[in-house]
Amino acid sequence: MDRGYSRRSALTALGAGSAATLAGCLAGSDSDSDSESESTIRISGGVGPLPMVQVWADIYTDEHDVNIDVSGGGTGVGVSDVMNEQVDIAMMGRDPDEAEIERGLVATAMLIDTVVGTINVNNPVYDEIREHGLTQDELAAVFSKEITNWGDLVESDVDEPIYVYGRSDSSAAYQQWGEFLGGYTENELEDMADGNFDGDQQVAQAINNDSHGISLNNINYVYDFNTGDLEMNIRPVPLDRDESGTLSDGEDFYDNRDEFLTAVEEDRYPSPPARDMYLAANGEFDEDAADFVEWVLTEGQEYVRDNGYAPIDEEKLAEQREILAEAS
């Protein structure tokens, strides 16, 4: 497979509802890929980290005598699979919870993924939102239906309804968004929304087509994958973190993906809704899985930004490698 393999191609497939194992794509079609001399690392889990893990697996199998089978299904599926020894590694789009840790789950953070509020460029108050941003409380009021009119949100003469779109599937990103808004659960957000969609792709399409809509999306549905520029009609909602009523220089980083990712790395865009993603094992990583995870936490980090994620800083990476060493 060409190393230009992009996260967007995988995201599009997932948006269409694919949950099939992508072993054929990742392991290659050469006859020696089925050789009994090669071992296989089995990975399943979160849709959020899946595209990056696919890219890593493609590169790693080109350079190492091992096959890697990767499938999605969601973080919960990955955790269940790894705890039941059906896979070697679980991909997680959220922090492991206490119950999982007590059962023996060990997890290493691998990258930072980011979701952002989204509106349409033809929104009736787009210029005001782009200039001044919205505070955390204002976003919470919109998603909880406390504010239902765009004019009321920005105190203008506009009298146009707000349509809130959410996720109907189990989504770690949606969970993080609820935490950011003040501790709402996925079910609570879903119940308050005007419409819910299965996956990022469908949510992005809804916002792209509705000038009165608001939702959230992974940033690779906001910025063009190849150029990093804003694309289609989807625009990010800038956060007014200091609640000054305008965006300071340090808060204004939404015009392209590279600026946005830099802001995530520097914590100018908060966590949540930015979130660590993990590779996890049941008690310990076996030798082949440990070698792959170690590569991810070292050489593999150079591919992170090019695929729309923010890398973990070196101090934290060193901590993750210590966790891996203790669990190998």
FENJO-V492182 format. One line per field, one symbol per residue. ss: DSSP state (A for helix, B for strand, O for the rest). phi: phi as a letter, one per 30 degrees, with the letter a starting at -180 (. if undefined). burial: b if it has 24 or more other ideal C-beta (glycine too) atoms within 12 Angstrom, else e. A space follows every 50 residues. Layout:
ss: ???
phi: ???
burial: ???
This chain:
ss: OOOOOOAAAAAAAAAOOOOOOOAAAAAOOOAAAAOOOOBBBBBBBOAAAA AAAAAAAAAAAAAOOBBBBBBBBOAAAAAAAAAOOOOOBBBBOOOOOAAA AAOOBBBBBBBBBOBBBBBBOOOOOAAAAAAAOBOAAAAAAAAOOOOOBA AAAAOOOOOOBOBBBBBOOOOAAAAAAAAAAOOOOAAAAAAAOOBBBOOA AAAAAAAAAOOOBBBBBBAAAOBOOOOOBBOOOBBBOOBOOOOOOOOOAA AOOOOBAAAAAAAAAOOOOOOOOOBBBBBBBBOOOOAAAAAAAAAAOOAA AAAOAAAOOBOOOAAAAAAAAAAAAAOO
phi: .dddecdeddddddddjdbddcdddddicddddcdddcdbccbbkedede dddddeddddddcbdacbcbbcjjeddddddddcidbcbccbcadddddd dddjdbbcdbaccbcbdbbcdcedbeeddddcibdedddddddcidcbbd dddchbddbbdccccbcccdbddddddddddkjddeddddddddabbcje eddedddecbdcdbabadddcccdddciddbhcdbdcdccddhdjacded ccbcdadddddddddcidcdcdddadbbcbbciaddeddddddddedbed ddcdddciccddddddedddddddddcb
burial: beeebbbbbbbebbbeeebebbbebbbbeeeebeeeeeebbbbbbbbbbb bbbbbbbbbbbeeeebbbbbbbbbbbbbbebbbeeebbbbbbbbbbeeeb eeeebbbbbbbbbbbbbbbbbebbbbebbbebbbbbebbbbbbbeebeeb eebbeeeeebebbbbbbebbbbbbbbbbbbbeebebeebbebbbbbbbbb bbbbbbbbebbbbbbbbbbbbbbebeebebbeebbbbbbbbeeeeebeee bbbbeebebbbebbbeebbbbbbbbbbbbbbbebbbebbbbbbbbbbbeb bebbbbbbbbbbeeeebeebbebbeebe
